[in-house]
C-alpha cells in the first residue's frame, strides 16, 4: 500500500510509465515496489450532453507519511503522467488510519 486509482489515463499509457513510476515512489517511501497497486478506472466524461475527453485524476490511498513526502509523491506522480503529454494532472490523497486498516483480520496498528 499505497494504492493509486487512476482516471483519465488509458491502461496502455499507464503501462508505459508503471515500472519507473512505482520505482520512484518506492524509493521515496523506502519500501518495496510490491507495496504499490495501480488501478486504472475507465471513466466516461460528459459535458453539455456530449462525451468529452477526460483529464488525469489520480487518487492515492495510503497511510500518512507527512506533508514533505506527500508533496514529493504528488510531484513524482505528476511528472510521470505529464510525460504522457497531459498538460494537467490532479492528485488527491485519502489517508487511512492504521487502526482502521486490516490485513487478514489483523489491524495494521497491531502488526
N, C-alpha and C positions, 0 to 999 in steps of 0.2 A: 504494500500500500504506500504510495499514493495511487489513486485511480483517476485517470483523465478521461472525461466524457467529451467527445469531440463532435461538434456540429458544424455544418457548412464546409466541410472538407471531405473529399472522397476517400474511400478505402485505399485506392491506388496511390493517391497523393500522400496519405499518412504512411503507407509502406515505404515510400522513398526516403522519409526522414526518421522513421521509427527507431532504427538502430542508434544513430548518432544522438537523437533527442533523448532517448532513455539513458544512454551512457552519460551524457552531460548532466542529466538530472540526478542519476545515481552518484556521480562524482560529487555534486553539490550536497546531496543529502547523506553522503558517506554510508551508502548501503548498496546492496547488490541490485543488478538490473532486474532480477526476478521478482523484486518487490513491486514493480510497476505493472499496471494494467492500462491498456489503451482501448477504449471502447468508441467505435465510430457509429454515431446515430444518424440514420437517414432522416432528414428533415425536409419538408416541403414548405417553402416560404411563400406567403400570399400577401399581396398589397393591391388595393384598389381593384379587386376582382380578378387579378391575374397572378399566375405563378411568377415569382421573381427570383433572381439568384440570391443565395444566402450569403452570410458572412461568417467567418470563423468565430465560434464561441467555444471556448474550452473551459469546462468546469472541472476543478480539481477538488477531489475529496481526499482528505488526509488528516493526520494528527498535526497539531500546531508545532511548528519548528521556529517560530519567532519571525518578526517582521523583516529582518535583513534577509533571511533565507527565502521567505515568501517573495520578496521583491526580486531576488535573483532568479528564483524559479519561474516567475512570470516573464522575466526578461528572456530567459532561455527558451521557453515555450514560444514566445512572440517571435524571436529570431528565427527559429526553425519553421514556423508556419509562414512567416513573411518570405522566407526563401522559396516558398511555393508560389510566389508572385501575388500574394494577398496584401493589399496596402494597409488594411486594418485588421487587428486581431483583438478580441476581447477575452480576458482570462478572469474567471471568478472562482473564489475559494470557499469551500464548505469544510469546516473543521469538526472532526469527531472528538468527543471526549473518550479517553482510553477506557474509562469505566463503563461506557455505553457501547463498546465495540467488542464483539465476541468472535473467537475462533474455536470451533469445535466445542461450543458451550462454555468456554472459559473467557472471562473478561481480560482484555489486554492489560488492565490495571493490576491483575494478579499474576501476569506472566513475567 
